[in-house]
C-alpha cells in the first residue's frame, strides 16, 4: 500500500503584528501559514479581500497526518465546505472556512470525524502511487456520507515535488455535484488526470 502523500513542512513561526496593520477599504488582515504536523500555524500577515483556512486529515495503515493552510481566499468555490474520500485503509477528510474580518482565520476549525456506519453502498477500491490509473479488483463498503464511487488520478504536491496518485473508492456526494471542487485542495494539486463519479452497487445486491 502506497503512503498517503506527506506534504513538505513549511512552518513559519512569526507572530502576526496586530498593532502595526489595520484593515482598509481595500481589504482585511489575514494570516498566511502552512503546517503539516498539526492543525495550528502562525505566519506573516497579508491584506486580502477575505481569509481562508483549509484543513486536511489523512489516515492510512502507517498512521495519521493533519495539515493546515491559512491564506487569502484565492479559491472562492472552496469556501465553507467539507468532504471526504476512502480508498481501502486510506481515508482523507477536508474542511475549508472563509471569513471577512481581521484575523478571523485564527478561529479553530476541525475536520469532522470519520463516520464508520455502513450506508449500503459498495464501490470498487484501489490506491496506487506513480500511476495514472489503478485497476480495482476489490470492493469497499462505504460509510457515513460517502454515498458515491470515485475514480481519481492527479499530480499532488508532496515532499517538494509533484507526484502522481490514482485511487478508486467512496466519496461524499458534494465532490460529484460541483465539478470545480477538487479531491485535493487546489493549492496542493499540481494537475488533474481525471476525476469521475458513479453510483455504487447496493449491499442488498450482494446477499
Secondary structure, DSSP 8 states (H G I E B T S, - for coil): -----------------TTT---BTTBEEEE-EEESSSS-----EEEESSEEEEEEEEEETTEEEEEEEEEE---GGGSS-EEEEEETTEEEEEEEEEE-STTGGGS----------EEEEEEEEEEEES-S-----EEEEEETT--EEEEEEEEEEETTEEEEEEEEEEE-HHHHHSTT--SS-TTTEEEEEEEEEE--EEGGGG-
